[in-house]
Amino acid sequence: MKITKELVEKYLRGEANTEEVKAVQTALDNNQLNLDDWLPVSEWHNIEEHIAFEQHDSIKQSLIKKITIRDTKQRIYTLLKYAAILLLVGTLGWESFQYWKTTTNTPTITSVQKKQTPKLESPSNFYYINSGNSPMQIDVPDGSKIELYPNSEVKFADNFSSLSTRDIHLKGKAKFVVAKDKSRPFNVHTAGLTTTALGTIFSVDELKSSQTKVRLFEGRIQLKSLKNKTGSPPLLLEFIPNEEITIDHGQLQIIAEERMNSSKFNRRGFYSEKQNTLIFKNLALKDLLHIISQNYNIKLEFDSEAIKDKYYSGTYENDPSVFRKILSDIQELHHIIITIQNKI
């Protein structure tokens, strides 16, 4: 559900339905509302603290009680900010507050307008939260489409014209149909990973807390990560249609990978790790060696021409040194030399 100013106003008036209340409260809990749209920090700090209005004391005590229970710095900031807004609403009424936003004869509001003017140069954000049981269809300002799955949420700018990239922040699972724009890459940001496309169809699923699955349906995408605490090398992978990868984004290890091998045999190769067992099936050596290098933090040296159009299948019980057995078997089967240079 899109969180708009109108919806928040409806929520504050007590006119929102159950689903709308849940969506707004979820946005508040996750600190996703830009309260500066109503009252900048510089202004709400200067509001008189003792403005009397009906039910002033009961509202104040209720807010203090919530602040005490939550006891988190960010929650306190958010609740206090809403307290200031509620004080204004109680004193002057919501209609007067709307009127003040367009008037210049009140010194306080004149100050607000001056501080908000520079903000108009930067786009604000759209937030969508799917709290239902079926996928939600979302139109992106650039013409792209998002299919947002249940228990998922996305955030993106309401206008990309002044931006150099199209950045989408995802929590959960979504499928993307990307409008072509070579001048503005389309980036989907999840936990520790960024998937980039110029014009394509792909899905990103991070519903499992420690894993992210990316599947490409059409076009091309690039998947990259930052170097993490484990010392694993950063990921930088490219995919063609019908390819898929599952990554432990905490350890930056490849859990499963499915590739379309470009050969005269049109082989389909895959790798998976299940119940402490490693399974390789018709996987190109270049992809297999990359998995070993990534998952075991080692740097391998080999002749790129020697591994071209060569594939491997095998099953191994996983342990910290299993990569040595795998490399030994590959060298014996394909009569190639692979050298372990060092730990990365």
NUVO-639016 format. One line per 5 residues: number of its first residue (from 1); their letters; for each residue z, y, x of C-alpha. Coordinates in Angstrom, 2 decimals, always signed. Layout:
NUM = A = Z Y X | ...
END
This chain:
1 = MKITK = +0.00 +0.00 +0.00 | -0.95 +3.43 +1.36 | +2.09 +5.65 +1.98 | +1.09 +9.15 +0.87 | +2.96 +12.41 +0.32
6 = ELVEK = +2.44 +11.96 -3.42 | +4.05 +8.50 -3.30 | +7.06 +9.79 -1.34 | +7.46 +12.69 -3.79 | +7.35 +10.21 -6.65
11 = YLRGE = +9.96 +8.09 -4.86 | +12.29 +11.09 -4.36 | +11.99 +11.98 -8.06 | +13.02 +8.44 -8.98 | +9.71 +7.75 -10.76
16 = ANTEE = +8.35 +5.04 -8.41 | +7.98 +1.44 -9.62 | +9.56 -1.55 -7.85 | +6.59 -2.21 -5.54 | +6.30 +1.47 -4.60
21 = VKAVQ = +10.03 +1.72 -3.87 | +9.82 -1.36 -1.63 | +6.81 +0.04 +0.26 | +8.46 +3.43 +0.89 | +11.76 +1.86 +1.94
26 = TALDN = +9.93 -0.47 +4.34 | +8.14 +2.53 +5.86 | +11.48 +4.33 +6.24 | +13.12 +1.30 +7.87 | +10.27 +1.08 +10.37
31 = NQLNL = +10.28 +4.86 +11.01 | +6.66 +5.16 +9.86 | +6.88 +8.37 +7.81 | +5.98 +11.61 +9.52 | +8.70 +13.76 +7.97
36 = DDWLP = +7.41 +16.81 +9.85 | +4.74 +17.03 +7.14 | +7.52 +18.32 +4.84 | +9.93 +20.00 +7.21 | +9.59 +20.33 +11.02
41 = VSEWH = +12.56 +19.49 +13.24 | +12.85 +23.10 +14.35 | +13.38 +24.16 +10.72 | +15.69 +21.51 +9.30 | +18.14 +22.08 +12.18
46 = NIEEH = +18.45 +25.71 +11.00 | +19.10 +24.97 +7.31 | +22.46 +26.16 +5.99 | +24.81 +23.22 +5.95 | +26.81 +24.21 +2.84
51 = IAFEQ = +24.26 +24.80 +0.11 | +25.94 +24.14 -3.23 | +24.13 +22.36 -6.04 | +24.87 +19.76 -8.68 | +26.06 +16.40 -7.24
56 = HDSIK = +26.06 +17.94 -3.74 | +29.24 +16.13 -2.67 | +28.24 +12.72 -4.08 | +24.83 +12.81 -2.39 | +26.37 +13.91 +0.91
61 = QSLIK = +28.99 +11.14 +0.83 | +26.34 +8.56 -0.06 | +24.21 +9.59 +2.93 | +27.21 +9.59 +5.30 | +28.09 +6.09 +4.10
66 = KITIR = +24.56 +4.86 +4.83 | +24.63 +6.47 +8.28 | +27.93 +4.78 +9.10 | +26.68 +1.36 +7.96 | +23.39 +1.52 +9.82
71 = DTKQR = +24.89 +3.11 +12.99 | +21.58 +3.45 +14.75 | +20.36 +6.63 +16.39 | +16.91 +6.61 +14.83 | +18.25 +5.82 +11.33
76 = IYTLL = +20.74 +8.69 +11.62 | +17.92 +11.05 +12.52 | +15.82 +9.91 +9.56 | +18.65 +10.03 +7.02 | +19.85 +13.44 +8.17
81 = KYAAI = +16.34 +14.76 +7.87 | +16.12 +13.45 +4.32 | +19.54 +14.96 +3.66 | +18.16 +18.38 +4.57 | +15.18 +17.82 +2.28
86 = LLLVG = +17.43 +16.68 -0.58 | +19.61 +19.77 -0.12 | +16.54 +21.96 -0.56 | +15.40 +19.94 -3.56 | +18.83 +20.19 -5.19
91 = TLGWE = +19.04 +23.94 -4.66 | +15.58 +25.12 -5.57 | +13.88 +22.17 -7.31 | +10.88 +20.20 -6.19 | +8.41 +22.52 -7.90
96 = SFQYW = +9.75 +25.53 -5.97 | +9.47 +23.57 -2.72 | +5.77 +22.92 -3.45 | +5.28 +26.59 -4.28 | +6.91 +27.71 -1.03
101 = KTTTN = +4.39 +25.70 +0.99 | +1.60 +28.00 -0.16 | +3.49 +31.32 -0.11 | +3.91 +33.83 +2.70 | +6.55 +36.17 +1.20
106 = TPTIT = +9.50 +34.01 +2.36 | +10.37 +34.37 +6.07 | +11.46 +30.73 +6.50 | +8.24 +29.32 +5.08 | +6.14 +31.69 +7.16
111 = SVQKK = +7.71 +30.11 +10.24 | +6.85 +26.64 +8.96 | +3.23 +27.56 +8.41 | +2.91 +28.97 +11.93 | +4.28 +25.81 +13.51
116 = QTPKL = +2.13 +23.49 +11.38 | -1.15 +25.25 +12.08 | -1.74 +23.61 +15.50 | -1.09 +20.21 +13.92 | -4.16 +20.54 +11.77
121 = ESPSN = -6.25 +20.04 +14.90 | -4.96 +16.47 +15.27 | -5.50 +13.88 +12.54 | -2.51 +12.42 +10.74 | -2.05 +8.69 +10.22
126 = FYYIN = -2.69 +6.30 +7.36 | -0.16 +3.48 +6.90 | -0.90 +0.37 +4.87 | +1.67 -2.33 +4.12 | +0.64 -5.49 +2.30
131 = SGNSP = +3.75 -6.74 +0.51 | +1.75 -8.78 -2.00 | +0.50 -12.35 -2.01 | -3.23 -11.79 -1.48 | -5.34 -9.97 +1.15
136 = MQIDV = -5.71 -6.19 +0.80 | -9.11 -4.52 +1.32 | -8.94 -1.27 +3.30 | -11.68 +1.27 +4.06 | -11.42 +2.95 +7.48
141 = PDGSK = -12.71 +6.56 +7.84 | -15.49 +5.48 +10.26 | -16.96 +3.05 +7.72 | -15.23 -0.05 +9.10 | -13.47 -2.51 +6.79
146 = IELYP = -10.09 -4.19 +7.18 | -8.89 -7.24 +5.30 | -5.10 -7.06 +5.65 | -3.27 -10.32 +5.01 | +0.13 -10.60 +3.25
151 = NSEVK = +3.24 -9.54 +5.19 | +1.11 -7.43 +7.52 | +0.65 -3.72 +8.18 | -1.77 -1.38 +9.95 | -1.76 +2.23 +11.09
156 = FADNF = -4.75 +4.40 +12.05 | -5.88 +8.02 +12.08 | -7.30 +9.55 +8.91 | -10.19 +11.02 +10.92 | -11.76 +9.80 +14.19
161 = SSLST = -14.18 +12.71 +14.68 | -11.95 +14.50 +17.20 | -10.93 +11.29 +19.02 | -12.62 +9.37 +21.82 | -11.49 +5.95 +20.53
166 = RDIHL = -10.81 +4.32 +17.17 | -7.30 +2.89 +17.54 | -5.83 +0.48 +15.00 | -2.20 -0.66 +15.34 | -1.59 -4.03 +13.72
171 = KGKAK = +1.51 -6.03 +12.88 | +0.62 -9.38 +11.35 | -2.89 -10.63 +10.56 | -6.13 -8.86 +9.68 | -9.90 -9.34 +9.75
176 = FVVAK = -12.08 -6.45 +10.90 | -15.68 -5.54 +10.09 | -16.40 -2.79 +12.61 | -18.90 +0.00 +12.03 | -21.13 +0.54 +15.08
181 = DKSRP = -20.29 +3.55 +17.21 | -21.00 +3.15 +20.93 | -19.35 +6.48 +21.71 | -16.00 +5.42 +20.23 | -14.72 +1.92 +21.05
186 = FNVHT = -12.77 +0.22 +18.27 | -9.37 -0.93 +19.62 | -6.92 -3.19 +17.81 | -3.47 -2.99 +19.41 | -0.97 -5.83 +18.96
191 = AGLTT = +2.06 -6.95 +20.98 | +0.98 -6.58 +24.61 | -2.74 -7.04 +23.89 | -5.73 -4.87 +23.01 | -8.94 -6.21 +21.46
196 = TALGT = -11.94 -3.87 +21.86 | -15.27 -3.88 +20.01 | -18.19 -1.51 +19.45 | -19.63 -3.15 +16.33 | -18.59 -6.62 +15.28
201 = IFSVD = -16.57 -8.89 +12.98 | -13.38 -10.50 +14.28 | -9.83 -11.40 +13.27 | -6.47 -10.91 +14.98 | -3.43 -12.93 +13.96
206 = ELKSS = +0.05 -12.35 +15.43 | +2.10 -13.72 +12.52 | +3.76 -16.11 +14.97 | +6.24 -13.94 +16.84 | +5.26 -15.07 +20.36
211 = QTKVR = +1.54 -15.80 +19.92 | -1.62 -13.85 +19.18 | -4.83 -15.55 +18.01 | -8.18 -13.76 +18.24 | -11.40 -15.17 +16.73
216 = LFEGR = -14.87 -13.62 +16.92 | -17.34 -14.09 +14.05 | -20.12 -11.69 +15.02 | -21.03 -9.42 +17.95 | -18.96 -9.20 +21.12
221 = IQLKS = -15.36 -8.28 +21.90 | -13.20 -7.76 +24.95 | -9.56 -8.81 +25.16 | -7.27 -7.24 +27.74 | -3.58 -6.87 +28.51
226 = LKNKT = -1.25 -5.02 +30.81 | +0.51 -6.85 +33.63 | +3.80 -8.17 +32.28 | +7.28 -8.89 +33.64 | +6.50 -12.52 +34.52
231 = GSPPL = +4.08 -11.46 +37.26 | +1.11 -13.08 +35.52 | -2.23 -11.38 +36.22 | -3.53 -9.11 +33.44 | -6.00 -10.70 +31.05
236 = LLEFI = -9.57 -9.45 +30.79 | -11.77 -11.76 +28.70 | -15.01 -11.42 +26.74 | -16.12 -13.50 +23.78 | -19.27 -14.37 +21.86
241 = PNEEI = -19.45 -15.46 +18.19 | -17.44 -18.52 +17.09 | -15.13 -18.34 +20.09 | -11.35 -18.21 +19.74 | -8.27 -17.86 +21.93
246 = TIDHG = -4.52 -18.13 +21.35 | -2.23 -16.36 +23.82 | +1.50 -16.33 +24.38 | +1.68 -12.54 +24.66 | +5.15 -12.62 +26.19
251 = QLQII = +4.25 -14.90 +29.11 | +0.53 -14.01 +29.10 | -0.36 -17.70 +29.05 | -3.36 -19.20 +27.27 | -2.15 -21.69 +24.65
256 = AEERM = -5.55 -22.63 +23.23 | -9.16 -21.63 +23.81 | -12.44 -22.52 +22.12 | -15.76 -21.62 +23.76 | -19.46 -21.90 +22.95
261 = NSSKF = -21.06 -23.21 +26.13 | -24.52 -21.83 +26.85 | -26.35 -24.94 +28.04 | -29.29 -27.09 +26.98 | -26.78 -29.54 +25.47
266 = NRRGF = -25.23 -26.80 +23.30 | -21.77 -28.16 +24.01 | -18.70 -26.80 +22.29 | -15.65 -26.83 +24.55 | -11.98 -26.29 +23.87
271 = YSEKQ = -8.53 -26.35 +25.46 | -5.17 -26.75 +23.76 | -1.53 -27.25 +24.66 | +0.32 -29.43 +22.16 | +3.73 -31.05 +22.51
276 = NTLIF = +3.76 -30.55 +26.28 | +0.29 -32.12 +26.60 | -2.76 -30.33 +28.01 | -6.10 -31.27 +26.44 | -9.51 -30.26 +27.84
281 = KNLAL = -12.68 -31.20 +25.94 | -16.17 -30.32 +27.26 | -14.76 -27.11 +28.71 | -16.89 -25.21 +31.23 | -15.34 -25.26 +34.71
286 = KDLLH = -15.35 -21.46 +34.93 | -13.19 -21.28 +31.79 | -10.97 -24.17 +32.84 | -10.29 -22.70 +36.28 | -9.48 -19.34 +34.71
291 = IISQN = -6.90 -21.00 +32.43 | -5.26 -22.74 +35.40 | -5.18 -19.53 +37.42 | -3.71 -17.56 +34.50 | -1.10 -20.07 +33.35
296 = YNIKL = +0.18 -21.14 +36.78 | -0.09 -17.77 +38.58 | -2.34 -19.04 +41.35 | -5.49 -17.67 +42.94 | -8.37 -20.12 +43.34
301 = EFDSE = -11.35 -19.94 +45.68 | -14.60 -21.82 +44.93 | -18.37 -21.50 +44.98 | -19.46 -19.93 +41.68 | -22.89 -21.57 +41.92
306 = AIKDK = -21.30 -24.99 +42.52 | -19.41 -24.90 +39.19 | -22.29 -23.49 +37.14 | -23.23 -25.66 +34.11 | -20.44 -28.11 +34.89
311 = YYSGT = -17.90 -29.24 +32.29 | -14.70 -31.23 +32.20 | -12.64 -33.31 +29.76 | -9.17 -34.70 +30.35 | -5.61 -35.05 +29.05
316 = YENDP = -2.49 -34.37 +31.13 | +1.25 -34.22 +30.65 | +2.29 -30.68 +31.44 | +4.66 -29.94 +34.33 | +4.93 -27.12 +36.90
321 = SVFRK = +2.62 -28.86 +39.41 | +0.14 -30.52 +37.04 | -2.57 -28.04 +38.11 | -2.80 -29.85 +41.47 | -3.67 -33.12 +39.75
326 = ILSDI = -6.25 -31.39 +37.53 | -7.93 -29.66 +40.48 | -7.99 -32.89 +42.46 | -9.69 -34.76 +39.61 | -12.27 -31.99 +39.13
331 = QELHH = -13.16 -31.95 +42.83 | -13.57 -35.72 +42.92 | -15.70 -35.83 +39.77 | -18.02 -32.90 +40.56 | -17.97 -33.10 +44.38
336 = IIITI = -16.93 -29.49 +44.82 | -14.25 -27.74 +46.90 | -11.53 -25.68 +45.23 | -8.93 -23.98 +47.42 | -5.56 -22.70 +46.27
341 = QNKI = -5.17 -19.45 +48.18 | -1.68 -18.43 +47.11 | +0.63 -17.72 +44.23 | -0.33 -14.49 +42.49
END
